[in-house]
Amino acid sequence: MKQIETPRLLLRPFTLDDASAMFSNWANDPEVTKYMTWNPHQNEEVTKAIIKMWLKEEP
């Protein structure tokens, strides 16, 4: 997967190091995740498991 960078934005693939920020900033929030295909994460371990699954699915 390519990284895309502009002067004001960096888009890059998730890494396992992103789990804490992902969980605390949005993955555990029912309002943010209500249109997702998964429920809000109950803890950071759930977020880590999801990221690991995504990383395995990368081409």
PDB file of N, CA, C and O in Angstrom:
ATOM      1  N   MET A   1       0.838  -1.166   0.000  1.00  0.00           N
ATOM      2  CA  MET A   1       0.000   0.000   0.000  1.00  0.00           C
ATOM      3  C   MET A   1       0.896   1.247   0.000  1.00  0.00           C
ATOM      4  O   MET A   1       1.893   1.306   0.719  1.00  0.00           O
ATOM      5  N   LYS A   2       0.532   2.216  -0.798  1.00  0.00           N
ATOM      6  CA  LYS A   2       1.329   3.435  -0.911  1.00  0.00           C
ATOM      7  C   LYS A   2       1.019   4.424   0.193  1.00  0.00           C
ATOM      8  O   LYS A   2      -0.090   4.480   0.724  1.00  0.00           O
ATOM      9  N   GLN A   3       2.022   5.190   0.513  1.00  0.00           N
ATOM     10  CA  GLN A   3       1.855   6.319   1.424  1.00  0.00           C
ATOM     11  C   GLN A   3       1.636   7.569   0.577  1.00  0.00           C
ATOM     12  O   GLN A   3       2.324   7.778  -0.421  1.00  0.00           O
ATOM     13  N   ILE A   4       0.692   8.382   0.973  1.00  0.00           N
ATOM     14  CA  ILE A   4       0.396   9.624   0.254  1.00  0.00           C
ATOM     15  C   ILE A   4       0.661  10.777   1.205  1.00  0.00           C
ATOM     16  O   ILE A   4       0.145  10.806   2.322  1.00  0.00           O
ATOM     17  N   GLU A   5       1.472  11.728   0.751  1.00  0.00           N
ATOM     18  CA  GLU A   5       1.814  12.855   1.614  1.00  0.00           C
ATOM     19  C   GLU A   5       1.668  14.172   0.860  1.00  0.00           C
ATOM     20  O   GLU A   5       2.110  14.314  -0.280  1.00  0.00           O
ATOM     21  N   THR A   6       1.041  15.118   1.527  1.00  0.00           N
ATOM     22  CA  THR A   6       0.947  16.488   1.026  1.00  0.00           C
ATOM     23  C   THR A   6       1.512  17.384   2.128  1.00  0.00           C
ATOM     24  O   THR A   6       1.831  16.888   3.209  1.00  0.00           O
ATOM     25  N   PRO A   7       1.642  18.664   1.888  1.00  0.00           N
ATOM     26  CA  PRO A   7       2.156  19.530   2.950  1.00  0.00           C
ATOM     27  C   PRO A   7       1.327  19.490   4.243  1.00  0.00           C
ATOM     28  O   PRO A   7       1.858  19.751   5.323  1.00  0.00           O
ATOM     29  N   ARG A   8       0.032  19.164   4.141  1.00  0.00           N
ATOM     30  CA  ARG A   8      -0.812  19.186   5.334  1.00  0.00           C
ATOM     31  C   ARG A   8      -1.401  17.839   5.730  1.00  0.00           C
ATOM     32  O   ARG A   8      -2.141  17.759   6.711  1.00  0.00           O
ATOM     33  N   LEU A   9      -1.087  16.774   4.986  1.00  0.00           N
ATOM     34  CA  LEU A   9      -1.738  15.492   5.235  1.00  0.00           C
ATOM     35  C   LEU A   9      -0.788  14.340   4.964  1.00  0.00           C
ATOM     36  O   LEU A   9       0.000  14.378   4.019  1.00  0.00           O
ATOM     37  N   LEU A  10      -0.870  13.311   5.804  1.00  0.00           N
ATOM     38  CA  LEU A  10      -0.125  12.080   5.580  1.00  0.00           C
ATOM     39  C   LEU A  10      -1.104  10.922   5.697  1.00  0.00           C
ATOM     40  O   LEU A  10      -1.682  10.700   6.761  1.00  0.00           O
ATOM     41  N   LEU A  11      -1.293  10.186   4.615  1.00  0.00           N
ATOM     42  CA  LEU A  11      -2.110   8.971   4.603  1.00  0.00           C
ATOM     43  C   LEU A  11      -1.162   7.795   4.476  1.00  0.00           C
ATOM     44  O   LEU A  11      -0.354   7.728   3.550  1.00  0.00           O
ATOM     45  N   ARG A  12      -1.269   6.874   5.410  1.00  0.00           N
ATOM     46  CA  ARG A  12      -0.396   5.708   5.396  1.00  0.00           C
ATOM     47  C   ARG A  12      -1.160   4.527   5.955  1.00  0.00           C
ATOM     48  O   ARG A  12      -2.180   4.710   6.620  1.00  0.00           O
ATOM     49  N   PRO A  13      -0.687   3.325   5.699  1.00  0.00           N
ATOM     50  CA  PRO A  13      -1.354   2.148   6.254  1.00  0.00           C
ATOM     51  C   PRO A  13      -1.277   2.149   7.786  1.00  0.00           C
ATOM     52  O   PRO A  13      -0.356   2.715   8.374  1.00  0.00           O
ATOM     53  N   PHE A  14      -2.251   1.511   8.409  1.00  0.00           N
ATOM     54  CA  PHE A  14      -2.208   1.337   9.855  1.00  0.00           C
ATOM     55  C   PHE A  14      -1.012   0.488  10.238  1.00  0.00           C
ATOM     56  O   PHE A  14      -0.551  -0.343   9.455  1.00  0.00           O
ATOM     57  N   THR A  15      -0.511   0.703  11.451  1.00  0.00           N
ATOM     58  CA  THR A  15       0.471  -0.187  12.066  1.00  0.00           C
ATOM     59  C   THR A  15      -0.068  -0.562  13.439  1.00  0.00           C
ATOM     60  O   THR A  15      -0.984   0.087  13.945  1.00  0.00           O
ATOM     61  N   LEU A  16       0.484  -1.588  14.037  1.00  0.00           N
ATOM     62  CA  LEU A  16       0.047  -2.000  15.362  1.00  0.00           C
ATOM     63  C   LEU A  16       0.283  -0.889  16.387  1.00  0.00           C
ATOM     64  O   LEU A  16      -0.418  -0.815  17.396  1.00  0.00           O
ATOM     65  N   ASP A  17       1.255  -0.041  16.132  1.00  0.00           N
ATOM     66  CA  ASP A  17       1.522   1.095  17.032  1.00  0.00           C
ATOM     67  C   ASP A  17       0.376   2.096  17.060  1.00  0.00           C
ATOM     68  O   ASP A  17       0.315   2.931  17.962  1.00  0.00           O
ATOM     69  N   ASP A  18      -0.530   2.029  16.096  1.00  0.00           N
ATOM     70  CA  ASP A  18      -1.672   2.948  16.039  1.00  0.00           C
ATOM     71  C   ASP A  18      -2.838   2.512  16.931  1.00  0.00           C
ATOM     72  O   ASP A  18      -3.808   3.256  17.076  1.00  0.00           O
ATOM     73  N   ALA A  19      -2.762   1.329  17.525  1.00  0.00           N
ATOM     74  CA  ALA A  19      -3.898   0.765  18.259  1.00  0.00           C
ATOM     75  C   ALA A  19      -4.366   1.658  19.406  1.00  0.00           C
ATOM     76  O   ALA A  19      -5.569   1.867  19.562  1.00  0.00           O
ATOM     77  N   SER A  20      -3.467   2.174  20.190  1.00  0.00           N
ATOM     78  CA  SER A  20      -3.857   2.999  21.340  1.00  0.00           C
ATOM     79  C   SER A  20      -4.589   4.253  20.901  1.00  0.00           C
ATOM     80  O   SER A  20      -5.642   4.582  21.447  1.00  0.00           O
ATOM     81  N   ALA A  21      -4.045   4.951  19.926  1.00  0.00           N
ATOM     82  CA  ALA A  21      -4.679   6.180  19.435  1.00  0.00           C
ATOM     83  C   ALA A  21      -6.010   5.874  18.757  1.00  0.00           C
ATOM     84  O   ALA A  21      -6.985   6.603  18.940  1.00  0.00           O
ATOM     85  N   MET A  22      -6.052   4.802  17.978  1.00  0.00           N
ATOM     86  CA  MET A  22      -7.297   4.426  17.300  1.00  0.00           C
ATOM     87  C   MET A  22      -8.389   4.125  18.326  1.00  0.00           C
ATOM     88  O   MET A  22      -9.514   4.607  18.199  1.00  0.00           O
ATOM     89  N   PHE A  23      -8.054   3.327  19.341  1.00  0.00           N
ATOM     90  CA  PHE A  23      -9.036   2.977  20.359  1.00  0.00           C
ATOM     91  C   PHE A  23      -9.518   4.213  21.113  1.00  0.00           C
ATOM     92  O   PHE A  23     -10.723   4.424  21.249  1.00  0.00           O
ATOM     93  N   SER A  24      -8.603   5.014  21.595  1.00  0.00           N
ATOM     94  CA  SER A  24      -8.999   6.138  22.452  1.00  0.00           C
ATOM     95  C   SER A  24      -9.629   7.296  21.689  1.00  0.00           C
ATOM     96  O   SER A  24     -10.374   8.080  22.278  1.00  0.00           O
ATOM     97  N   ASN A  25      -9.351   7.422  20.398  1.00  0.00           N
ATOM     98  CA  ASN A  25      -9.884   8.561  19.646  1.00  0.00           C
ATOM     99  C   ASN A  25     -11.187   8.281  18.908  1.00  0.00           C
ATOM    100  O   ASN A  25     -11.973   9.201  18.680  1.00  0.00           O
ATOM    101  N   TRP A  26     -11.432   7.021  18.528  1.00  0.00           N
ATOM    102  CA  TRP A  26     -12.678   6.785  17.797  1.00  0.00           C
ATOM    103  C   TRP A  26     -13.219   5.359  17.807  1.00  0.00           C
ATOM    104  O   TRP A  26     -14.434   5.185  17.711  1.00  0.00           O
ATOM    105  N   ALA A  27     -12.399   4.356  17.915  1.00  0.00           N
ATOM    106  CA  ALA A  27     -12.887   2.982  17.774  1.00  0.00           C
ATOM    107  C   ALA A  27     -13.781   2.531  18.927  1.00  0.00           C
ATOM    108  O   ALA A  27     -14.513   1.551  18.785  1.00  0.00           O
ATOM    109  N   ASN A  28     -13.738   3.218  20.054  1.00  0.00           N
ATOM    110  CA  ASN A  28     -14.581   2.836  21.184  1.00  0.00           C
ATOM    111  C   ASN A  28     -15.830   3.713  21.317  1.00  0.00           C
ATOM    112  O   ASN A  28     -16.604   3.548  22.260  1.00  0.00           O
ATOM    113  N   ASP A  29     -16.025   4.626  20.394  1.00  0.00           N
ATOM    114  CA  ASP A  29     -17.124   5.600  20.483  1.00  0.00           C
ATOM    115  C   ASP A  29     -18.344   5.118  19.696  1.00  0.00           C
ATOM    116  O   ASP A  29     -18.274   4.995  18.473  1.00  0.00           O
ATOM    117  N   PRO A  30     -19.461   4.843  20.378  1.00  0.00           N
ATOM    118  CA  PRO A  30     -20.655   4.347  19.678  1.00  0.00           C
ATOM    119  C   PRO A  30     -21.187   5.315  18.621  1.00  0.00           C
ATOM    120  O   PRO A  30     -21.714   4.878  17.598  1.00  0.00           O
ATOM    121  N   GLU A  31     -21.058   6.592  18.847  1.00  0.00           N
ATOM    122  CA  GLU A  31     -21.551   7.573  17.869  1.00  0.00           C
ATOM    123  C   GLU A  31     -20.694   7.554  16.604  1.00  0.00           C
ATOM    124  O   GLU A  31     -21.219   7.667  15.496  1.00  0.00           O
ATOM    125  N   VAL A  32     -19.404   7.415  16.765  1.00  0.00           N
ATOM    126  CA  VAL A  32     -18.489   7.396  15.611  1.00  0.00           C
ATOM    127  C   VAL A  32     -18.629   6.100  14.827  1.00  0.00           C
ATOM    128  O   VAL A  32     -18.547   6.109  13.599  1.00  0.00           O
ATOM    129  N   THR A  33     -18.838   4.992  15.515  1.00  0.00           N
ATOM    130  CA  THR A  33     -18.837   3.681  14.856  1.00  0.00           C
ATOM    131  C   THR A  33     -20.225   3.165  14.478  1.00  0.00           C
ATOM    132  O   THR A  33     -20.351   2.032  14.012  1.00  0.00           O
ATOM    133  N   LYS A  34     -21.252   3.963  14.667  1.00  0.00           N
ATOM    134  CA  LYS A  34     -22.605   3.440  14.440  1.00  0.00           C
ATOM    135  C   LYS A  34     -22.880   3.023  12.997  1.00  0.00           C
ATOM    136  O   LYS A  34     -23.782   2.218  12.768  1.00  0.00           O
ATOM    137  N   TYR A  35     -22.149   3.532  12.028  1.00  0.00           N
ATOM    138  CA  TYR A  35     -22.343   3.128  10.635  1.00  0.00           C
ATOM    139  C   TYR A  35     -21.259   2.169  10.144  1.00  0.00           C
ATOM    140  O   TYR A  35     -21.203   1.844   8.958  1.00  0.00           O
ATOM    141  N   MET A  36     -20.412   1.724  11.048  1.00  0.00           N
ATOM    142  CA  MET A  36     -19.368   0.755  10.702  1.00  0.00           C
ATOM    143  C   MET A  36     -19.979  -0.634  10.648  1.00  0.00           C
ATOM    144  O   MET A  36     -21.115  -0.837  11.077  1.00  0.00           O
ATOM    145  N   THR A  37     -19.234  -1.579  10.125  1.00  0.00           N
ATOM    146  CA  THR A  37     -19.707  -2.956  10.077  1.00  0.00           C
ATOM    147  C   THR A  37     -19.387  -3.701  11.369  1.00  0.00           C
ATOM    148  O   THR A  37     -19.707  -4.883  11.490  1.00  0.00           O
ATOM    149  N   TRP A  38     -18.761  -3.030  12.338  1.00  0.00           N
ATOM    150  CA  TRP A  38     -18.420  -3.632  13.619  1.00  0.00           C
ATOM    151  C   TRP A  38     -18.870  -2.723  14.759  1.00  0.00           C
ATOM    152  O   TRP A  38     -19.095  -1.526  14.575  1.00  0.00           O
ATOM    153  N   ASN A  39     -18.994  -3.320  15.931  1.00  0.00           N
ATOM    154  CA  ASN A  39     -19.408  -2.590  17.130  1.00  0.00           C
ATOM    155  C   ASN A  39     -18.230  -1.822  17.718  1.00  0.00           C
ATOM    156  O   ASN A  39     -17.077  -2.112  17.399  1.00  0.00           O
ATOM    157  N   PRO A  40     -18.516  -0.840  18.578  1.00  0.00           N
ATOM    158  CA  PRO A  40     -17.423  -0.133  19.251  1.00  0.00           C
ATOM    159  C   PRO A  40     -16.526  -1.137  19.992  1.00  0.00           C
ATOM    160  O   PRO A  40     -17.005  -2.114  20.568  1.00  0.00           O
ATOM    161  N   HIS A  41     -15.245  -0.876  19.961  1.00  0.00           N
ATOM    162  CA  HIS A  41     -14.301  -1.768  20.628  1.00  0.00           C
ATOM    163  C   HIS A  41     -14.421  -1.609  22.142  1.00  0.00           C
ATOM    164  O   HIS A  41     -14.534  -0.494  22.650  1.00  0.00           O
ATOM    165  N   GLN A  42     -14.396  -2.714  22.842  1.00  0.00           N
ATOM    166  CA  GLN A  42     -14.530  -2.704  24.298  1.00  0.00           C
ATOM    167  C   GLN A  42     -13.218  -2.386  25.008  1.00  0.00           C
ATOM    168  O   GLN A  42     -13.222  -1.902  26.140  1.00  0.00           O
ATOM    169  N   ASN A  43     -12.089  -2.659  24.339  1.00  0.00           N
ATOM    170  CA  ASN A  43     -10.781  -2.370  24.931  1.00  0.00           C
ATOM    171  C   ASN A  43      -9.735  -2.320  23.818  1.00  0.00           C
ATOM    172  O   ASN A  43     -10.020  -2.624  22.659  1.00  0.00           O
ATOM    173  N   GLU A  44      -8.535  -1.936  24.193  1.00  0.00           N
ATOM    174  CA  GLU A  44      -7.463  -1.769  23.207  1.00  0.00           C
ATOM    175  C   GLU A  44      -7.041  -3.098  22.583  1.00  0.00           C
ATOM    176  O   GLU A  44      -6.554  -3.117  21.452  1.00  0.00           O
ATOM    177  N   GLU A  45      -7.218  -4.196  23.294  1.00  0.00           N
ATOM    178  CA  GLU A  45      -6.865  -5.506  22.741  1.00  0.00           C
ATOM    179  C   GLU A  45      -7.731  -5.842  21.526  1.00  0.00           C
ATOM    180  O   GLU A  45      -7.251  -6.452  20.571  1.00  0.00           O
ATOM    181  N   VAL A  46      -8.992  -5.449  21.561  1.00  0.00           N
ATOM    182  CA  VAL A  46      -9.879  -5.660  20.406  1.00  0.00           C
ATOM    183  C   VAL A  46      -9.356  -4.856  19.215  1.00  0.00           C
ATOM    184  O   VAL A  46      -9.316  -5.357  18.091  1.00  0.00           O
ATOM    185  N   THR A  47      -8.962  -3.626  19.464  1.00  0.00           N
ATOM    186  CA  THR A  47      -8.424  -2.779  18.401  1.00  0.00           C
ATOM    187  C   THR A  47      -7.155  -3.393  17.816  1.00  0.00           C
ATOM    188  O   THR A  47      -6.978  -3.398  16.598  1.00  0.00           O
ATOM    189  N   LYS A  48      -6.280  -3.906  18.662  1.00  0.00           N
ATOM    190  CA  LYS A  48      -5.055  -4.555  18.175  1.00  0.00           C
ATOM    191  C   LYS A  48      -5.388  -5.768  17.307  1.00  0.00           C
ATOM    192  O   LYS A  48      -4.752  -5.988  16.276  1.00  0.00           O
ATOM    193  N   ALA A  49      -6.365  -6.537  17.713  1.00  0.00           N
ATOM    194  CA  ALA A  49      -6.759  -7.719  16.935  1.00  0.00           C
ATOM    195  C   ALA A  49      -7.292  -7.319  15.563  1.00  0.00           C
ATOM    196  O   ALA A  49      -6.996  -7.973  14.564  1.00  0.00           O
ATOM    197  N   ILE A  50      -8.074  -6.251  15.516  1.00  0.00           N
ATOM    198  CA  ILE A  50      -8.607  -5.768  14.228  1.00  0.00           C
ATOM    199  C   ILE A  50      -7.469  -5.309  13.322  1.00  0.00           C
ATOM    200  O   ILE A  50      -7.436  -5.647  12.139  1.00  0.00           O
ATOM    201  N   ILE A  51      -6.545  -4.545  13.873  1.00  0.00           N
ATOM    202  CA  ILE A  51      -5.413  -4.070  13.059  1.00  0.00           C
ATOM    203  C   ILE A  51      -4.592  -5.249  12.555  1.00  0.00           C
ATOM    204  O   ILE A  51      -4.179  -5.259  11.395  1.00  0.00           O
ATOM    205  N   LYS A  52      -4.347  -6.242  13.403  1.00  0.00           N
ATOM    206  CA  LYS A  52      -3.614  -7.428  12.957  1.00  0.00           C
ATOM    207  C   LYS A  52      -4.325  -8.122  11.804  1.00  0.00           C
ATOM    208  O   LYS A  52      -3.687  -8.566  10.850  1.00  0.00           O
ATOM    209  N   MET A  53      -5.647  -8.213  11.894  1.00  0.00           N
ATOM    210  CA  MET A  53      -6.434  -8.835  10.836  1.00  0.00           C
ATOM    211  C   MET A  53      -6.279  -8.023   9.525  1.00  0.00           C
ATOM    212  O   MET A  53      -6.074  -8.593   8.453  1.00  0.00           O
ATOM    213  N   TRP A  54      -6.381  -6.699   9.635  1.00  0.00           N
ATOM    214  CA  TRP A  54      -6.228  -5.856   8.452  1.00  0.00           C
ATOM    215  C   TRP A  54      -4.848  -6.021   7.837  1.00  0.00           C
ATOM    216  O   TRP A  54      -4.724  -6.083   6.613  1.00  0.00           O
ATOM    217  N   LEU A  55      -3.815  -6.093   8.655  1.00  0.00           N
ATOM    218  CA  LEU A  55      -2.452  -6.230   8.143  1.00  0.00           C
ATOM    219  C   LEU A  55      -2.266  -7.559   7.417  1.00  0.00           C
ATOM    220  O   LEU A  55      -1.529  -7.619   6.433  1.00  0.00           O
ATOM    221  N   LYS A  56      -2.911  -8.615   7.876  1.00  0.00           N
ATOM    222  CA  LYS A  56      -2.833  -9.923   7.199  1.00  0.00           C
ATOM    223  C   LYS A  56      -3.525  -9.889   5.845  1.00  0.00           C
ATOM    224  O   LYS A  56      -3.137 -10.612   4.926  1.00  0.00           O
ATOM    225  N   GLU A  57      -4.556  -9.045   5.720  1.00  0.00           N
ATOM    226  CA  GLU A  57      -5.319  -8.983   4.482  1.00  0.00           C
ATOM    227  C   GLU A  57      -4.663  -8.151   3.396  1.00  0.00           C
ATOM    228  O   GLU A  57      -5.097  -8.188   2.245  1.00  0.00           O
ATOM    229  N   GLU A  58      -3.614  -7.394   3.743  1.00  0.00           N
ATOM    230  CA  GLU A  58      -2.945  -6.559   2.743  1.00  0.00           C
ATOM    231  C   GLU A  58      -2.335  -7.432   1.661  1.00  0.00           C
ATOM    232  O   GLU A  58      -1.822  -8.516   1.939  1.00  0.00           O
ATOM    233  N   PRO A  59      -2.395  -6.950   0.421  1.00  0.00           N
ATOM    234  CA  PRO A  59      -1.796  -7.719  -0.688  1.00  0.00           C
ATOM    235  C   PRO A  59      -0.286  -7.782  -0.612  1.00  0.00           C
ATOM    236  O   PRO A  59       0.350  -8.391  -1.472  1.00  0.00           O
TER     237      PRO A  59
END
